[in-house]
Amino acid sequence: MNKKRNIREVLASNLRENRRKLGLTQEKLAEMANVSLHYISMIETCNKYPKPEMVEHLANILGIESYKLFTVEDDTDERLERLHRLIIKDVKIIVREVVDEIKSVESKPKKKK
């Protein structure tokens, strides 16, 4: 199911994800941004929307371009489906190679002892 997210949800999710990638707690990010822990928490729970200057400041702290806080990644189901197709394709190739190898071994004349 593809649920549409509003801009606050996208920002909240991306802020949280990028913060966690750096191993930062909300408290540490708040300290680095010189804002309250409550403020960061409110953004990550979609209850507060920061001004553009704060978005840029947070992005700089996270080491990303500010637009990445608003970028929507592929739906998880779509990514899983693509991964599934790639795995199936790889398995087919491996099976084909093994079958070909078995056929070539079986077609060789056996040596007498």
Buried (B, 14 or more C-beta within 10 A) or exposed (E): EEEEEEEBEBBBBBBBEBBEEEEBEBEBBBBBBEBEBEBBBBBBEBEBEBEEEBBBBBBEBBEBEBEEBEEEEEEEEEEEEEEEEEEEEEEEEEEEEEEEEEEEEEEEEEEEE
